[in-house]
Amino acid sequence: ASHEAFTDGYAGVVVTHGTDTMHISSAAMSYAWSGGGGRPPGRIAFTGSQRSPDRGSSDAAENLISAVYWAAHGPKVTGYRDSAVVVMHDGGSDGRCAVLPGCASRKSHSSKRGAFRPVNQEPVAYVTLSADGPEIEDNRNAMTNREVTDSPMLFNEGCRIHELVAGPHLSPDLLEAVIETGPDAMVIRGTGLGHVPILDPLGDSPENGRVADALSAAVEKGIPVVVTAETVHGPVNMNVYAKGRNQRSIGLIGHGSMCPPGSAVVKLHYLLSKGLNSNGVREAWESDLVGENPPDSSS
């Protein structure tokens, strides 16, 4: 639909979306248009409301006004952090909405009006609403060397990515069963700096050794296994502790990434849709395709 709109000459597109998964869709739009190094022909803004329009505390009107204003009158899209944006209230009060990078945003509260926040970076811009009309405060570093992309890349809907959490119930039996299904990739939300329970230093956790064996088997089968940080903010760093270094030796992917967990799943899906194998995913994971892994992170 966005491709059709730009082909028809529209300057921007607004996508109204449920807030629970808006960060996933905005990330997908970002990678689809700019993952290959280009930029969309115009502005793409996602927006929604934390509180329905029939409530006195609804944020719907200001979010929509701000998103439409950005799509119609915003600055030129660079293709970096701004290929698709999320436009939502900047806080609990009216009068100001944040324009967030679609590749690195997250709903951080179940009901607050200012629930959406960028992850590991600053907002792209702000839209201030007053009696004089909307006004945009641009917060981007200029990057204008990307060429316009003719059309977005379509994701392979047949990709199967299993998502797991490195909690107390990440059992080897579960991992072995998941691997047996033959997934295209696996994503594990690791604890802290991106850790998975694979060590048994005192000999009282033999199941951890089986977890390590299962992950090694997955890597040997050519299944990309990516580790993200369940803390959401901050980097995955597998060099600090022995556990992380062992994960790298096994072949787990993710070290050094600032990509948020939700965006990471979309990035992995994008890379698989390009036909990359495990080694290709490993090489591409360290890259900063659309602003999901910025070198100047604010984390």
Protein Blocks (a to p, Z undefined) as FASTA:
>chain_A
ZZmmmmnopabdcddddfklmmmmmmmmmmmmmmnopacfbdcdddddfbdfkbfkbckl
mmmmmmmmmmmmmccdehiojlpccdddfblbehiacdddfklgcdfbfkbmklpccehi
acfbdcdddfkopcdddfbdcdfkbccdfbdcdddfkbccddddddfklcfklmmmmmmn
opabdcdddehjopadfbcfkopammlmmmmmmmmmmmmnopacddddfklpacddfklp
mklmmmmmnopahehpabdfklmmmmmmmmmmnopafklmmmmmmpcfkopacfkbcZZ
